[in-house]
């Protein structure tokens, strides 16, 4: 393990810079507030080791609260993989391990995406390589009010739409299809934290 000290660049440029410092044949990342299962790397690497045509393998995930307690199986886990279906549903969510050569062939991280850069990358990779799904939760995705997914939700939705539009263009489908963005609010009540 190597620690790299750098000025704050923002999520996407920092991720791209960190990946540039690696030489490993496989790449994966974990968001700072999430948890990777102890066997996640072993199980995902085994798929890449055994199937040379596979460039990306992803797992199921469990959502957890701020307290680390499980809230439930991730909604995206139930969506079967299809590169066409991925135009609307980001099922290759977490955890992902990628073959470096496939990552590079897809163009790596696109810094023009402030968020949803992983969705854009997965769309591009699915166009070039085989994708496998491990139907077991090997990632614990923390949901809390201060996460990027919550704080930047509207921007994330718009960036995801941009990724879809680019994918339609790359696939030669933009003359027949367009993305119709519909933003719907969802509200929930949660208990306030008390000071005592």
DRENDO-1510 file (C-alpha; in Angstrom, 1 decimal, always signed):
<recs>
REC; n; res; u; v; w
REC; 1; UNK; +0.0; +0.0; +0.0 .
REC; 2; UNK; +1.2; +3.5; -0.8 .
REC; 3; UNK; -0.2; +6.8; +0.5 .
REC; 4; UNK; -0.1; +9.8; -1.9 .
REC; 5; UNK; -0.4; +13.3; -0.5 .
REC; 6; UNK; -2.0; +15.8; -2.9 .
REC; 7; UNK; -4.0; +18.9; -2.9 .
REC; 8; UNK; -7.8; +18.6; -3.0 .
REC; 9; UNK; -8.7; +18.2; -6.7 .
REC; 10; UNK; -12.3; +17.0; -6.4 .
REC; 11; UNK; -13.5; +13.5; -6.7 .
REC; 12; UNK; -13.1; +12.7; -10.4 .
REC; 13; UNK; -9.6; +14.3; -10.9 .
REC; 14; UNK; -8.4; +12.8; -7.7 .
REC; 15; UNK; -9.6; +9.3; -8.7 .
REC; 16; UNK; -7.9; +9.7; -12.2 .
REC; 17; UNK; -4.7; +10.9; -10.6 .
REC; 18; UNK; -4.6; +8.0; -8.1 .
REC; 19; UNK; -5.3; +5.4; -10.9 .
REC; 20; UNK; -2.4; +7.0; -12.9 .
REC; 21; UNK; -0.1; +6.1; -10.0 .
REC; 22; UNK; -1.0; +2.4; -10.2 .
REC; 23; UNK; +0.6; -0.4; -12.3 .
REC; 24; UNK; -1.6; -3.3; -11.2 .
REC; 25; UNK; -3.4; -5.4; -13.8 .
REC; 26; UNK; -6.7; -5.0; -12.0 .
REC; 27; UNK; -8.4; -1.8; -10.8 .
REC; 28; UNK; -11.2; -1.2; -8.3 .
REC; 29; UNK; -12.1; +1.5; -5.8 .
REC; 30; UNK; -14.1; +1.9; -2.6 .
REC; 31; UNK; -15.9; +5.1; -1.6 .
REC; 32; UNK; -14.5; +6.5; +1.6 .
REC; 33; UNK; -17.6; +5.8; +3.7 .
REC; 34; UNK; -18.4; +2.4; +2.3 .
REC; 35; UNK; -17.1; -1.1; +3.3 .
REC; 36; UNK; -15.7; -3.9; +1.2 .
REC; 37; UNK; -16.3; -7.5; +2.2 .
REC; 38; UNK; -13.2; -9.4; +3.3 .
REC; 39; UNK; -13.4; -11.7; +0.3 .
REC; 40; UNK; -14.4; -9.2; -2.4 .
REC; 41; UNK; -11.0; -8.8; -4.0 .
REC; 42; UNK; -10.3; -12.5; -3.9 .
REC; 43; UNK; -13.7; -13.4; -5.5 .
REC; 44; UNK; -13.7; -10.7; -8.2 .
REC; 45; UNK; -10.1; -11.3; -9.1 .
REC; 46; UNK; -10.8; -15.0; -9.5 .
REC; 47; UNK; -13.3; -14.2; -12.2 .
REC; 48; UNK; -10.8; -12.1; -14.1 .
REC; 49; UNK; -8.1; -14.7; -13.6 .
REC; 50; UNK; -10.3; -17.5; -15.0 .
REC; 51; UNK; -12.0; -15.6; -17.9 .
REC; 52; UNK; -9.6; -13.6; -20.1 .
REC; 53; UNK; -12.5; -12.2; -22.1 .
REC; 54; UNK; -14.0; -10.5; -19.1 .
REC; 55; UNK; -12.9; -7.0; -18.5 .
REC; 56; UNK; -15.3; -6.0; -15.7 .
REC; 57; UNK; -16.8; -8.0; -12.8 .
REC; 58; UNK; -19.3; -6.5; -10.3 .
REC; 59; UNK; -21.0; -7.7; -7.2 .
REC; 60; UNK; -24.2; -7.2; -5.3 .
REC; 61; UNK; -24.3; -4.8; -2.4 .
REC; 62; UNK; -26.1; -4.1; +0.8 .
REC; 63; UNK; -27.1; -0.6; +1.9 .
REC; 64; UNK; -26.1; +0.4; +5.4 .
REC; 65; UNK; -27.0; +3.4; +7.6 .
REC; 66; UNK; -24.7; +5.8; +9.3 .
REC; 67; UNK; -24.5; +3.4; +12.2 .
REC; 68; UNK; -23.3; +0.6; +9.9 .
REC; 69; UNK; -26.4; -1.5; +10.3 .
REC; 70; UNK; -27.8; -3.2; +7.2 .
REC; 71; UNK; -30.9; -1.6; +5.7 .
REC; 72; UNK; -31.4; -4.0; +2.9 .
REC; 73; UNK; -30.2; -5.6; -0.4 .
REC; 74; UNK; -29.4; -3.0; -3.0 .
REC; 75; UNK; -32.2; -2.3; -5.5 .
REC; 76; UNK; -29.9; -2.4; -8.5 .
REC; 77; UNK; -28.8; -6.0; -7.6 .
REC; 78; UNK; -32.1; -7.4; -9.0 .
REC; 79; UNK; -31.5; -5.9; -12.5 .
REC; 80; UNK; -30.0; -8.5; -14.8 .
REC; 81; UNK; -27.0; -7.3; -16.7 .
REC; 82; UNK; -27.5; -6.1; -20.3 .
REC; 83; UNK; -25.4; -3.5; -22.0 .
REC; 84; UNK; -28.6; -2.2; -23.6 .
REC; 85; UNK; -30.5; -2.1; -20.3 .
REC; 86; UNK; -27.5; -0.3; -18.7 .
REC; 87; UNK; -28.5; +2.8; -20.9 .
REC; 88; UNK; -31.2; +3.4; -18.3 .
REC; 89; UNK; -30.3; +1.3; -15.3 .
REC; 90; UNK; -26.8; +1.4; -13.7 .
REC; 91; UNK; -26.7; -2.2; -12.5 .
REC; 92; UNK; -22.9; -2.5; -12.4 .
REC; 93; UNK; -23.0; -0.3; -9.3 .
REC; 94; UNK; -20.6; -1.6; -6.6 .
REC; 95; UNK; -18.2; -3.4; -6.2 .
REC; 96; UNK; -16.4; -3.4; -9.5 .
REC; 97; UNK; -13.0; -4.9; -10.4 .
REC; 98; UNK; -11.7; -4.1; -13.8 .
REC; 99; UNK; -9.0; -5.4; -16.0 .
REC; 100; UNK; -6.5; -2.5; -16.5 .
REC; 101; UNK; -6.2; -3.2; -20.2 .
REC; 102; UNK; -10.0; -3.0; -20.6 .
REC; 103; UNK; -10.1; +0.2; -18.5 .
REC; 104; UNK; -7.5; +1.8; -20.7 .
REC; 105; UNK; -9.1; +0.6; -23.9 .
REC; 106; UNK; -12.4; +2.3; -22.8 .
REC; 107; UNK; -10.5; +5.6; -22.2 .
REC; 108; UNK; -10.4; +5.5; -18.4 .
REC; 109; UNK; -12.0; +8.2; -16.2 .
REC; 110; UNK; -13.5; +11.1; -18.1 .
REC; 111; UNK; -12.8; +14.2; -16.0 .
REC; 112; UNK; -15.6; +16.2; -17.7 .
REC; 113; UNK; -17.9; +14.2; -15.3 .
REC; 114; UNK; -17.9; +15.8; -11.8 .
REC; 115; UNK; -20.0; +12.8; -10.7 .
REC; 116; UNK; -21.5; +9.7; -12.4 .
REC; 117; UNK; -18.0; +9.1; -13.8 .
REC; 118; UNK; -18.3; +5.5; -12.8 .
REC; 119; UNK; -21.5; +5.1; -14.7 .
REC; 120; UNK; -20.0; +6.7; -17.8 .
REC; 121; UNK; -17.0; +4.4; -17.5 .
REC; 122; UNK; -19.1; +1.3; -17.1 .
REC; 123; UNK; -21.2; +2.2; -20.2 .
REC; 124; UNK; -18.0; +2.5; -22.2 .
REC; 125; UNK; -16.5; -0.7; -20.9 .
REC; 126; UNK; -19.6; -2.7; -21.6 .
REC; 127; UNK; -19.3; -1.7; -25.2 .
REC; 128; UNK; -15.8; -3.2; -25.4 .
REC; 129; UNK; -15.6; -6.1; -23.1 .
REC; 130; UNK; -17.4; -9.0; -21.4 .
REC; 131; UNK; -19.0; -8.2; -18.0 .
REC; 132; UNK; -19.7; -10.7; -15.2 .
REC; 133; UNK; -21.9; -10.4; -12.2 .
REC; 134; UNK; -21.3; -12.1; -8.8 .
REC; 135; UNK; -24.7; -12.5; -7.3 .
REC; 136; UNK; -23.5; -12.1; -3.7 .
REC; 137; UNK; -23.2; -8.9; -1.7 .
REC; 138; UNK; -19.5; -8.1; -1.3 .
REC; 139; UNK; -19.9; -4.3; -0.8 .
REC; 140; UNK; -21.7; -2.3; +1.9 .
REC; 141; UNK; -22.9; +1.0; +0.5 .
REC; 142; UNK; -23.5; +3.6; +3.3 .
REC; 143; UNK; -26.4; +5.9; +3.0 .
REC; 144; UNK; -26.3; +9.2; +4.9 .
REC; 145; UNK; -27.3; +12.8; +4.5 .
REC; 146; UNK; -23.8; +14.1; +3.8 .
REC; 147; UNK; -22.8; +11.6; +1.1 .
REC; 148; UNK; -21.9; +12.7; -2.4 .
REC; 149; UNK; -25.0; +10.8; -3.6 .
REC; 150; UNK; -27.2; +12.8; -1.4 .
REC; 151; UNK; -25.5; +16.3; -1.5 .
REC; 152; UNK; -25.0; +16.3; -5.3 .
REC; 153; UNK; -28.1; +14.2; -6.3 .
REC; 154; UNK; -29.5; +16.6; -8.9 .
REC; 155; UNK; -26.0; +17.1; -10.5 .
REC; 156; UNK; -25.5; +13.3; -10.4 .
REC; 157; UNK; -28.8; +12.8; -12.3 .
REC; 158; UNK; -27.8; +15.3; -14.9 .
REC; 159; UNK; -24.3; +13.7; -15.3 .
REC; 160; UNK; -25.9; +10.3; -15.6 .
REC; 161; UNK; -28.1; +11.7; -18.4 .
REC; 162; UNK; -25.0; +13.0; -20.2 .
REC; 163; UNK; -23.4; +9.6; -19.9 .
REC; 164; UNK; -26.5; +8.1; -21.5 .
REC; 165; UNK; -26.5; +10.6; -24.3 .
REC; 166; UNK; -22.8; +10.0; -25.1 .
REC; 167; UNK; -23.5; +6.2; -25.1 .
REC; 168; UNK; -26.4; +6.6; -27.6 .
REC; 169; UNK; -24.1; +8.6; -29.8 .
REC; 170; UNK; -21.2; +6.1; -29.6 .
REC; 171; UNK; -23.6; +3.3; -30.4 .
REC; 172; UNK; -25.1; +5.0; -33.4 .
REC; 173; UNK; -28.6; +5.2; -31.8 .
REC; 174; UNK; -29.0; +9.0; -31.2 .
REC; 175; UNK; -30.8; +9.5; -34.5 .
REC; 176; UNK; -33.6; +7.1; -33.3 .
REC; 177; UNK; -33.6; +7.6; -29.5 .
REC; 178; UNK; -33.2; +10.4; -27.0 .
REC; 179; UNK; -33.1; +10.5; -23.2 .
REC; 180; UNK; -36.2; +11.8; -21.6 .
REC; 181; UNK; -35.1; +13.0; -18.1 .
REC; 182; UNK; -37.8; +12.8; -15.4 .
REC; 183; UNK; -36.8; +14.0; -12.0 .
REC; 184; UNK; -39.0; +12.7; -9.2 .
REC; 185; UNK; -38.7; +13.6; -5.6 .
REC; 186; UNK; -38.8; +10.9; -2.9 .
REC; 187; UNK; -39.1; +11.9; +0.8 .
REC; 188; UNK; -38.7; +10.1; +4.0 .
REC; 189; UNK; -38.7; +10.9; +7.7 .
REC; 190; UNK; -35.7; +10.2; +9.9 .
REC; 191; UNK; -35.1; +10.9; +13.5 .
REC; 192; UNK; -33.0; +13.8; +14.4 .
REC; 193; UNK; -29.7; +13.2; +16.2 .
REC; 194; UNK; -29.9; +14.2; +19.9 .
REC; 195; UNK; -27.1; +15.7; +21.9 .
REC; 196; UNK; -27.2; +13.4; +24.8 .
</recs>
